[in-house]
């Protein structure tokens, strides 16, 4: 049956017919994707934005990749050898790896890329501190000599969270890590078309014919990254209703972050699949400022615990559909290997606002003004902040809820001064589930004072345990450490987890093979 | 006349200088820090500071302002903090969709609103007049985004007549270009149609009471000629003024319309830049809008002489 619009279009411009017919074949080989945000920057080392990381995963390959069990597997690496009591790593590259400019990937490119990454990424900085030497042995092998063993180094190279360890040619990796790259040459399965890039509108990726996928099935960020589309177009649509309508009208194939309130509408459409792809989701976090009253007082922070109702936070952020969130959530991302229930009853037991009030009275709280920052242009964060403000008021805090846009919010958070000098007391945010699945990249759980993430808690025990995690010999040891860290979190309360947000993705039913585990990935996926 | 035009063009220089000073100062004191946005959640204050230094954001106000003005005088609007692209390139990428949207909206609005206003004045007090006025009230009252969503729902989703979103360049064909602009132009033009129709009606009512109209009627001139040749030409000056003022309305409305219909125009570029605190882009776009507005005002002033020979510069 001819669609009315097609008929109208044909009637209005018959001369355009050959172009339309020609475009249909090309359209079938093009995946039209609506990303979660506007892609503005293109350097996954310079920017920590999730959308830039997602761009990076297309264009750059990594030495290791996480499987769906969130454990690292060799990706560009053929394998590695650990000698000298764990202090010497020799990594061998797979044969046939090439950059988009046709040049072979050499060990020296990896060394330069690792050096740049190590100046910015939190795990990279640890490597930087541990490195005695890193050098290319030949074109396919490089060696790292460490001051002490680090069994989790492969995880650091393979983790997708910002900043990913993107491998690029040495000439490009020589760029200062605090300066944005101007060349997007990588060795990933897609080649980025800078010439077609229109920030805020369109980003075009073409299949890289020189890519050598591993000869095995795709497994999240590991395995064979087989590409079945010639071209992937990211079409930025800032308005959720427009993105929803575009998906329904077959003007888009895949929408990364449909709003929770539009999901029932999309589910009713037989041509659309709504699915949980990012199983790690995001962890909601209530963060305190340790530098100023009242949350410099541990008793005040602890007083809140009996009253925090994760279900209420999740209902406000995601609605009442239980498939869109998970509670109770502890300090580590639920569903990942280190998630545990040590002491979790502080959040999963019966909620008791009266007990929280009593605890607050006994804590020494002197009715100091509590400034809560709320980013109104991010609906999930705004909902979390409003629930938190209400909760704090019910418990007895003198709350000043301050609404602002994200750009202001993120600047205000860096202000360490008291609240009457533009400082803050508490805010809500979400962390990528993969980031907070392990102690190494889990910023809210750190306790290294002035160097820590906004809030600046000083909790030496957490730092000791984090350090122990780096040296843990196996998963069982990691789990024991994670459980102990979670117990310390309930004691010191650097943050309170608010539940795991599980945002669904929506795509046309004709799209199959979507890889699950984390962000939208473009290998394995094809049009039926 | 020529001397007047030259004087007016020269007068834009101090206007643009004031705009530049105002925009730069406003952004300087506004909260928000692009370095913090770039550095993201995980960044340490040291990281943010390094990025700020690399972008030159740590330099004093006067140093930054004079560097920016010097660049502008050399025709360089700067480079986007986030995309690393020249601001002029980003504006060039976005200007066609916005211009297209505004041209289609203007044509649509004028061709609907002026006849509506004329007919309403001619049929004053009748059902037609009331219907036109009711439409005008509706046009003023319903926000652009509501009109946009309703149009998209019915014309795209329900009836599959037009696309929901996007923009196709004119170079790819007239119909593909136009079909993406019809719904946005109607949404954006609704307020504009209401405004022009009301002004046209009010001015026409006044003109239709004049002696020369009575004389024309007495001479047996036909109704159509009276309305469109005698009355409308004499009512044109205030109508043209409102059309000119409405350009500002269009620029403001384009921001919303471009977001609702995912049109990659200057409006969206502005909003994106503001949200990220991409100072060079904000400054460049505001300067451009101001310049366009000054030119539109000049064009309107010159058009007065066309409609009213008594006006001379």
Interface residues (C-beta under 8 A of the other chain):
Chain A: X3 X4 X5 X8 X9 X12 X13 X15 X16 X19 X38 X40 X41 X42 X46 X47 X48 X49 X120 X122 X162 X176 X178 X179 X180 X182 X198 X199 X200 X201 X202 X235 X236 X237 X238 X239 X241 X242 X243 X245 X246 X248 X249 X251 X377 X404 X405 X406 X407 X408 X410 X411 X412 X413 X414 X429 X431 X435 X443 X451 X453
Chain B: X31 X32 X33 X34 X36 X37 X38 X39 X40 X41 X42 X43 X44 X45 X47 X48 X50 X51 X53 X54 X80 X82 X83 X84 X85 X90 X93 X94 X149 X152 X153 X156 X157 X159 X160 X161 X162 X163 X164 X165 X166 X172 X173 X174 X175 X176 X178 X179 X259 X260 X261 X262 X264 X268 X269 X271 X272 X275 X276 X277 X278
